[in-house]
Amino acid sequence: MPQTTPLPGNAALLSPGWLRALEIIAGIILVVLSFMVWGFPLIAGLTFVFIFGLALIVLGTMRMGQGIFDQSLSGGMRALLAILGILLVGIGLYAIAAPLGGALTMIYFFAFALMLAGVDRLALAGAGRQGPESPSWARYFSIIAGIFAILAAFIVLLVPGFGAALLFVIISIAVLILGIELIVSGIRGRGITPI
């Protein structure tokens, strides 16, 4: 009976070469895109709006499908999901067809998300949901973060240009971090996981 020799170290856990190369290439593209926000804000902005529109179309189609075909949900929930899906697809198509309007829509989505995050922080702090082992300063930090998020949301709604700049900064940082993570993951040959 032929004997197999074990692979040295963690070589058995390494990703295939083609996947590693793909991760490195995707990471480099994301890093370049993150810097494009600063060098070519118009091109980067249009790219983000296009991605935003496509994401809404995909999400809306999924919600419509869930509303139409998921028999486990109640009739009212299915109708609500189908209507939500139609709205998301409509907003996504609008974002792609009219990039300026799509950019404003993306900014308003960002503002409402900030507002909801701020209200969430204040509600958690008010209810004392940080946990019994949390220090008292954590509650005050949540209150400050919540107030800051709500104020930032109002500023974004009142001054969309500021909202666009803030959104682009956040997106560029997130894309840069994701790109670096993909490059490192491709070089290491496995996903980045905490040790």
TORKOL-4160 file (C-alpha; in steps of 0.2 Angstrom, whole numbers, padded with zeros to 4 digits, m for minus):
195
<pt num="1" X="0000" Y="0000" Z="0000"/>
<pt num="2" X="0008" Y="0017" Z="m0005"/>
<pt num="3" X="0012" Y="0029" Z="0009"/>
<pt num="4" X="0008" Y="0047" Z="0007"/>
<pt num="5" X="0020" Y="0059" Z="0015"/>
<pt num="6" X="0012" Y="0074" Z="0025"/>
<pt num="7" X="0015" Y="0091" Z="0018"/>
<pt num="8" X="0027" Y="0102" Z="0028"/>
<pt num="9" X="0020" Y="0114" Z="0040"/>
<pt num="10" X="0003" Y="0122" Z="0034"/>
<pt num="11" X="0005" Y="0119" Z="0016"/>
<pt num="12" X="m0010" Y="0109" Z="0015"/>
<pt num="13" X="m0020" Y="0124" Z="0020"/>
<pt num="14" X="m0013" Y="0136" Z="0007"/>
<pt num="15" X="m0025" Y="0143" Z="m0006"/>
<pt num="16" X="m0022" Y="0137" Z="m0024"/>
<pt num="17" X="m0010" Y="0148" Z="m0034"/>
<pt num="18" X="m0023" Y="0155" Z="m0046"/>
<pt num="19" X="m0034" Y="0161" Z="m0031"/>
<pt num="20" X="m0019" Y="0169" Z="m0023"/>
<pt num="21" X="m0014" Y="0178" Z="m0039"/>
<pt num="22" X="m0032" Y="0184" Z="m0041"/>
<pt num="23" X="m0032" Y="0191" Z="m0023"/>
<pt num="24" X="m0016" Y="0200" Z="m0026"/>
<pt num="25" X="m0023" Y="0208" Z="m0042"/>
<pt num="26" X="m0040" Y="0212" Z="m0035"/>
<pt num="27" X="m0030" Y="0220" Z="m0020"/>
<pt num="28" X="m0019" Y="0231" Z="m0031"/>
<pt num="29" X="m0034" Y="0237" Z="m0041"/>
<pt num="30" X="m0043" Y="0242" Z="m0025"/>
<pt num="31" X="m0028" Y="0251" Z="m0018"/>
<pt num="32" X="m0027" Y="0260" Z="m0034"/>
<pt num="33" X="m0045" Y="0264" Z="m0034"/>
<pt num="34" X="m0044" Y="0271" Z="m0016"/>
<pt num="35" X="m0030" Y="0283" Z="m0022"/>
<pt num="36" X="m0040" Y="0288" Z="m0037"/>
<pt num="37" X="m0053" Y="0296" Z="m0025"/>
<pt num="38" X="m0040" Y="0309" Z="m0021"/>
<pt num="39" X="m0032" Y="0311" Z="m0038"/>
<pt num="40" X="m0047" Y="0309" Z="m0049"/>
<pt num="41" X="m0063" Y="0312" Z="m0038"/>
<pt num="42" X="m0075" Y="0314" Z="m0053"/>
<pt num="43" X="m0070" Y="0297" Z="m0061"/>
<pt num="44" X="m0070" Y="0289" Z="m0044"/>
<pt num="45" X="m0086" Y="0297" Z="m0039"/>
<pt num="46" X="m0095" Y="0290" Z="m0055"/>
<pt num="47" X="m0087" Y="0273" Z="m0052"/>
<pt num="48" X="m0094" Y="0273" Z="m0034"/>
<pt num="49" X="m0111" Y="0278" Z="m0040"/>
<pt num="50" X="m0111" Y="0265" Z="m0053"/>
<pt num="51" X="m0107" Y="0251" Z="m0041"/>
<pt num="52" X="m0120" Y="0259" Z="m0029"/>
<pt num="53" X="m0133" Y="0257" Z="m0042"/>
<pt num="54" X="m0128" Y="0240" Z="m0047"/>
<pt num="55" X="m0129" Y="0234" Z="m0028"/>
<pt num="56" X="m0146" Y="0242" Z="m0026"/>
<pt num="57" X="m0152" Y="0233" Z="m0042"/>
<pt num="58" X="m0145" Y="0216" Z="m0036"/>
<pt num="59" X="m0152" Y="0219" Z="m0018"/>
<pt num="60" X="m0169" Y="0224" Z="m0025"/>
<pt num="61" X="m0170" Y="0209" Z="m0036"/>
<pt num="62" X="m0166" Y="0198" Z="m0022"/>
<pt num="63" X="m0180" Y="0206" Z="m0011"/>
<pt num="64" X="m0193" Y="0205" Z="m0025"/>
<pt num="65" X="m0189" Y="0186" Z="m0027"/>
<pt num="66" X="m0190" Y="0183" Z="m0009"/>
<pt num="67" X="m0207" Y="0193" Z="m0008"/>
<pt num="68" X="m0214" Y="0183" Z="m0023"/>
<pt num="69" X="m0207" Y="0166" Z="m0020"/>
<pt num="70" X="m0204" Y="0163" Z="m0001"/>
<pt num="71" X="m0220" Y="0154" Z="0005"/>
<pt num="72" X="m0214" Y="0154" Z="0023"/>
<pt num="73" X="m0218" Y="0172" Z="0025"/>
<pt num="74" X="m0235" Y="0180" Z="0028"/>
<pt num="75" X="m0244" Y="0189" Z="0014"/>
<pt num="76" X="m0241" Y="0206" Z="0021"/>
<pt num="77" X="m0222" Y="0203" Z="0023"/>
<pt num="78" X="m0221" Y="0196" Z="0005"/>
<pt num="79" X="m0230" Y="0211" Z="m0002"/>
<pt num="80" X="m0219" Y="0223" Z="0008"/>
<pt num="81" X="m0203" Y="0214" Z="0002"/>
<pt num="82" X="m0209" Y="0215" Z="m0016"/>
<pt num="83" X="m0213" Y="0233" Z="m0015"/>
<pt num="84" X="m0196" Y="0237" Z="m0006"/>
<pt num="85" X="m0187" Y="0227" Z="m0020"/>
<pt num="86" X="m0196" Y="0237" Z="m0034"/>
<pt num="87" X="m0191" Y="0253" Z="m0025"/>
<pt num="88" X="m0173" Y="0247" Z="m0023"/>
<pt num="89" X="m0172" Y="0242" Z="m0042"/>
<pt num="90" X="m0179" Y="0259" Z="m0047"/>
<pt num="91" X="m0167" Y="0269" Z="m0036"/>
<pt num="92" X="m0153" Y="0258" Z="m0043"/>
<pt num="93" X="m0158" Y="0261" Z="m0061"/>
<pt num="94" X="m0160" Y="0280" Z="m0058"/>
<pt num="95" X="m0142" Y="0280" Z="m0050"/>
<pt num="96" X="m0135" Y="0272" Z="m0066"/>
<pt num="97" X="m0145" Y="0283" Z="m0078"/>
<pt num="98" X="m0142" Y="0299" Z="m0069"/>
<pt num="99" X="m0126" Y="0299" Z="m0060"/>
<pt num="100" X="m0128" Y="0316" Z="m0052"/>
<pt num="101" X="m0145" Y="0311" Z="m0045"/>
<pt num="102" X="m0137" Y="0294" Z="m0040"/>
<pt num="103" X="m0123" Y="0303" Z="m0031"/>
<pt num="104" X="m0136" Y="0313" Z="m0021"/>
<pt num="105" X="m0146" Y="0298" Z="m0017"/>
<pt num="106" X="m0130" Y="0289" Z="m0011"/>
<pt num="107" X="m0126" Y="0304" Z="0000"/>
<pt num="108" X="m0144" Y="0304" Z="0007"/>
<pt num="109" X="m0143" Y="0285" Z="0011"/>
<pt num="110" X="m0126" Y="0289" Z="0020"/>
<pt num="111" X="m0134" Y="0303" Z="0030"/>
<pt num="112" X="m0149" Y="0292" Z="0035"/>
<pt num="113" X="m0138" Y="0278" Z="0040"/>
<pt num="114" X="m0127" Y="0290" Z="0050"/>
<pt num="115" X="m0143" Y="0296" Z="0059"/>
<pt num="116" X="m0149" Y="0278" Z="0062"/>
<pt num="117" X="m0132" Y="0274" Z="0069"/>
<pt num="118" X="m0133" Y="0289" Z="0081"/>
<pt num="119" X="m0150" Y="0285" Z="0087"/>
<pt num="120" X="m0145" Y="0267" Z="0090"/>
<pt num="121" X="m0130" Y="0273" Z="0100"/>
<pt num="122" X="m0140" Y="0284" Z="0111"/>
<pt num="123" X="m0154" Y="0271" Z="0113"/>
<pt num="124" X="m0141" Y="0258" Z="0119"/>
<pt num="125" X="m0133" Y="0271" Z="0130"/>
<pt num="126" X="m0149" Y="0276" Z="0138"/>
<pt num="127" X="m0154" Y="0258" Z="0141"/>
<pt num="128" X="m0137" Y="0254" Z="0148"/>
<pt num="129" X="m0135" Y="0240" Z="0136"/>
<pt num="130" X="m0116" Y="0240" Z="0137"/>
<pt num="131" X="m0116" Y="0226" Z="0149"/>
<pt num="132" X="m0113" Y="0226" Z="0168"/>
<pt num="133" X="m0094" Y="0223" Z="0166"/>
<pt num="134" X="m0092" Y="0239" Z="0155"/>
<pt num="135" X="m0084" Y="0254" Z="0163"/>
<pt num="136" X="m0095" Y="0270" Z="0165"/>
<pt num="137" X="m0085" Y="0279" Z="0152"/>
<pt num="138" X="m0091" Y="0267" Z="0139"/>
<pt num="139" X="m0109" Y="0274" Z="0141"/>
<pt num="140" X="m0103" Y="0292" Z="0139"/>
<pt num="141" X="m0093" Y="0288" Z="0124"/>
<pt num="142" X="m0108" Y="0280" Z="0116"/>
<pt num="143" X="m0118" Y="0296" Z="0120"/>
<pt num="144" X="m0105" Y="0307" Z="0112"/>
<pt num="145" X="m0103" Y="0295" Z="0097"/>
<pt num="146" X="m0122" Y="0295" Z="0095"/>
<pt num="147" X="m0124" Y="0314" Z="0096"/>
<pt num="148" X="m0109" Y="0316" Z="0084"/>
<pt num="149" X="m0117" Y="0304" Z="0071"/>
<pt num="150" X="m0133" Y="0313" Z="0072"/>
<pt num="151" X="m0125" Y="0330" Z="0070"/>
<pt num="152" X="m0115" Y="0324" Z="0055"/>
<pt num="153" X="m0130" Y="0317" Z="0047"/>
<pt num="154" X="m0139" Y="0334" Z="0048"/>
<pt num="155" X="m0124" Y="0342" Z="0041"/>
<pt num="156" X="m0123" Y="0330" Z="0027"/>
<pt num="157" X="m0141" Y="0333" Z="0023"/>
<pt num="158" X="m0140" Y="0352" Z="0023"/>
<pt num="159" X="m0123" Y="0353" Z="0014"/>
<pt num="160" X="m0122" Y="0338" Z="0002"/>
<pt num="161" X="m0105" Y="0343" Z="m0004"/>
<pt num="162" X="m0098" Y="0340" Z="0013"/>
<pt num="163" X="m0107" Y="0324" Z="0013"/>
<pt num="164" X="m0099" Y="0319" Z="m0003"/>
<pt num="165" X="m0082" Y="0323" Z="0003"/>
<pt num="166" X="m0085" Y="0314" Z="0019"/>
<pt num="167" X="m0092" Y="0299" Z="0010"/>
<pt num="168" X="m0078" Y="0298" Z="m0002"/>
<pt num="169" X="m0065" Y="0299" Z="0012"/>
<pt num="170" X="m0073" Y="0284" Z="0021"/>
<pt num="171" X="m0075" Y="0274" Z="0005"/>
<pt num="172" X="m0057" Y="0277" Z="0000"/>
<pt num="173" X="m0051" Y="0271" Z="0017"/>
<pt num="174" X="m0062" Y="0256" Z="0017"/>
<pt num="175" X="m0057" Y="0251" Z="0000"/>
<pt num="176" X="m0038" Y="0254" Z="0004"/>
<pt num="177" X="m0040" Y="0243" Z="0019"/>
<pt num="178" X="m0049" Y="0229" Z="0009"/>
<pt num="179" X="m0036" Y="0230" Z="m0005"/>
<pt num="180" X="m0021" Y="0228" Z="0008"/>
<pt num="181" X="m0030" Y="0214" Z="0016"/>
<pt num="182" X="m0032" Y="0205" Z="m0001"/>
<pt num="183" X="m0014" Y="0208" Z="m0006"/>
<pt num="184" X="m0008" Y="0201" Z="0011"/>
<pt num="185" X="m0020" Y="0186" Z="0010"/>
<pt num="186" X="m0014" Y="0182" Z="m0007"/>
<pt num="187" X="0004" Y="0183" Z="m0002"/>
<pt num="188" X="0002" Y="0172" Z="0013"/>
<pt num="189" X="m0009" Y="0160" Z="0004"/>
<pt num="190" X="m0023" Y="0160" Z="0017"/>
<pt num="191" X="m0036" Y="0171" Z="0023"/>
<pt num="192" X="m0032" Y="0184" Z="0037"/>
<pt num="193" X="m0039" Y="0176" Z="0053"/>
<pt num="194" X="m0035" Y="0181" Z="0071"/>
<pt num="195" X="m0022" Y="0170" Z="0079"/>
